Amino acid sequence: MFNHVDIDLPKLKRETIDGVRYYSVPDEDELIKLVSITSVTSHFNKEIFVNWRKRVGDEEANRITKAATTRGTDFHTLTEHHLLNDEKLPKVPPISNFLFSVAKQKIGNINNIYALEGSLYSRQLGIAGTVDCIAEYEDELAIIDFKTSKKPKPRDWIEHYFVQCMAYGCMLYELTGISVKKLVIIMSCENGECIVYEEYNKAKYIKLLGEYINKFVQDKLEIYGTE
């Protein structure tokens, strides 16, 4: 049984405008829209995906993207039910069950769960988002992100995963004063491996987060102007 810790997190509505996701967050007597951290990280790496799509072609890119999205959503759903101590897991395709079974032992290192699919935001940074999991991983409080893949990714390919996790860590601290110890990526792969990537160098990823946000803001100003 997984233990849960009650903390007060906001419930936020989100919407997509011109392909960019935004969250409506309270600001004094009104709601303001803050950009989703996933939109910020996607924008920073946009050129990589544009080049990949050109290389494989639109039809193949759409097929791969759809399969990866479905696989990832199912894996998140199974993991969330498991961490909520729900023994009756939803029915999903065999590949999704396989990915969950591959990761189940590593997921078992999680406990004292503060949030699952919890909304967070930072007025200071101008961002918001939905964190996969805030919990202790091997007895250290962490931002935890669940990923799926065909095979394990090299660590230097997943910088943006850690940037996104660090963003959630900054939002959590601003809202609650709670500081996490580390950032954790649990990646379940179709080749039967489950890799756990851990990062303790928060200062490095706070700096990178600033670079990601600045690029997003500057590029949007170039497109839409300053008004």
C-alpha positions, 0 to 999 in steps of 0.5 A: 500500500502506498502512503499519501500525504495531503497538501493543498494544490490548486485545481486549474482549467487549461485551454489550447490557443494557437497550438499553445496550452495555457492554464488559468490561474488566480491573480488577486481578483481575476484569472490570468493565463500562464503558458504550460511548461510542456509548450515551453519545452516543446518550443525549445526543441521544435527544430529537432522534431521538424527535422525528424518529421521531414526525414521520416515523412508526415504519414510515418511521423503521425503514425509514430506520434499517435502510437507513442501518445496512446502508449504513454497515456495508458502507462500513466493511467495504469501507474496512477491507479496503482499508486492510488492503491486501486487493485482493479486496473483499467483494460488497456492494449497488451503493449501498455500492460507490458510496459507497466509490468516492466516498470512495476518494480521501480514504481514500487520504490515510490512512497509518501505521495504528495501529488498525482497529476497535480496542477501547479503554477508559478507567477514569478516564472509565468508558467503552469503545468500538471506534474505526474508525481511528487513523492519520495523515491527511495526515501528522497522527495522528488519530482517524478515523471513517467515515460515510455520509449521503444528503448532507453534514451541516452541521457543527453537526449532527455535534458528537456525532461529534467528541465520540465521536472525542475519547473514543477519543483520551482512551482511547488516551492513557490506555492507550498515552500516544499523543496524536493531533493531530486528529479527522477525519470522512470522510463519503461521501454518496449525492449523490456528495460526500465531505466531510472534517471536521477538528477540532483543538480537542481541549479543546473536545471533552474538555469536551463529552465530560464533559458527555455522560458526566455527563448519562448518569450522572445520568439513569441514577441518576434511573431506577435509583437510587444502588445 
